Amino acid sequence: MKALSLTAATLLIALSAGASASCPSFLNHSMRQLASTENIQFCEAYEGKALLIVNTASYCGYTSQFEGLEQIHREYEDRGLVVLGFSSDDFFQEDNDEGDAAEVCFEKYDVTFPVLATSPVRGSDANPVFKGLGEASGYPRWNFNKYVVSSSGDIVGHFPSSAKPDGEEIRSAIEAALPAS
């Protein structure tokens, strides 16, 4: 009976906090969007969706990958994939001015997928999403690391900066991560 009470109490706390039973703890957070006052609560916004999570920077040799990320976003969004960019200056290649970083994303590369405000993506200061990803499958070693997360919250793959967003290896992981139709 005591275990039942603990389970019921845990469920009540989770429900009152707005947590989804299927939401992994590393996604049960909200963060502010780049150059915006709006926050995204990941579990609420993307429940049941597959995710392609990428740490981005405006002045990196891989910045042109925004084009491939946008292509993947447009190709798979109707099938349940969300591309999420996390602006980061951990490798000293992000603009200090958030407006300038947003200009690179949204004007130069016409990105329509969500990009989050600049935050750390590695080590003890990592934002909660990347802390969970890093502990589970390794922290980014450079900008434009890619993580594919299934609709059930499992990390399907972690890909280095050199992996093209629209390459076959990442496409295969995305296909495996998409929600069943």
N, C-alpha and C positions, 0 to 999 in steps of 0.2 A: 504494500500500500504506500509506503514511503517513496519508492521509486516512481509510482504513478503520480504522486503529488509533485515530485521534482520534475517529471516530464511535463505535466500539465502547467506547472509554473514557468518552465522554460519556454513552452509554446506560447503561453500568455504574454511573457516578456517579449518574445520575438514578434508576435502579432501586434502588440502595442507599439513596438518600435517601427512597425511598417516593414519588417523583414519578410522576405519570401522564403518559404521552406526550401525552395530549390535554388536559392541564390547563394553562391559561394561567398564566404566571408570577405575575400579580397575585393569583391565587387559591391559589397554592402556599404557603400560610401557615396558621398556626393562631392563634386568638384566644380569649380567655376569654368565656364567656357572662355576661350581666348578672346580678349578685347570685348568682354561682355560682363554684365552683372548677373547673368542667368547661371544657375547651377544645374547640373545633371545629376540625378540620383540614379546610379547605374542599374540597380536591381529593378527599380520601378520602370525606368525608361526602356530597358533592353531585356526584360524577362522573356525567356523562350527564344532569344535570338543568338545566333553565332556571332562571334566578335573577331575582328582582325585588329589587334592593338599594336600601335607603333609609336616609338619615341622619335620625335621629329626635331629638326633644327633648320633655321632659315639659311644658314651660310655653310653648308656642309657639301662635300663632293657628291653626296647621295640625295641632296635636296630635290633633284629632278625626279626622284621616285614619287613625289606627290602626283605626277601624271599617271603612273601605274596604279597608285592607290585609288585615285579618283576613278580610273577605269574599272577596277575591281568593285568599288563601291556602287557604281551605276549598274554594272552587270549583275551583281548578286543581291542588291538591296531588296528586290521583290521576292527573293527566295529566303529571306530571313537573316542576311548578314549585315552587320553594322561595322563600318571601319571607324576606329577611334584613334585620333592622333593626340599624343601627349607631348606638347612643346616642352623642351628641356634644354638647359644650358650646362648640363653636367660635363660636356666635352668642349665647352667654351665656343660654340658655334651658333648660338641663338642671339638674336638682337635683344639688347637691354630694354628697348622700348617695345612694349607689348603691341602697340598700334602698328609699328613697322613689321613685327613678326606676323601679325594678322594680315597685313598687306601682301606679304610674300605668299602666305597660304591661300587667301581668299581672292586676291586680285591677280597676282602673277600666275598662279597655278589653277585658279578657278575651282578650288576645293569646295565641295558642298557637304562633305561629311563633317561631323563634330571634331573640333580640335580644342583641347583643354588648355587652360592657362598654364604658363611655364611653371614647372615644378621639378624637383629631383626625381630621377628614375633608378638610382642605384645606391647601395649602401644603407646605412642606418637612417639617413634623412629621406629615403625614397618615399614618394607618395604611397598611400595604402594599396593601390592597384599594383604598382610595380614592386612593392615590397612582397606582396603575395606571389606575383609572377616570378620574381627573382629568387625567392626562397624555394619555390617549387621546381623551376626549370632553368635557373641561371639569370643573373642580371645582365643588362645590355653591356656590351663591351665597346659600343660606339653608337652613333645616331642611326636611326632607321632599322633597329632590331624589330622583328615582327613576331607576335605571338598569336596563334590561332586558338580560340577558346570555343568549345562546343556550346550548343544551346543549353546543355545541362551543367555548364560551368567547368568542364574538364579541359585542361590544357592539352590540345591535340598536337601542337608543334611550336617550336621556338626556332626562329631563323635569323641568321646573321644579316648585317647591313648589306652584304653583297648579294643576297637573295633578292631577285627581282619580284616585286609585289604581284605581277601578273605572270610569273614563271610557273612552270608545270608543278614543281614541288609544293609551292604554296597553294596553287589551285586544288591539288589533290587533298591537302589538309582542309581547305575550306569546304570542299565537297563532303568530306567525312564529318565535318562539324555542323553542317546545316541541319536545321530542324527537319524532322520527318514530315513529309507533306501528305 
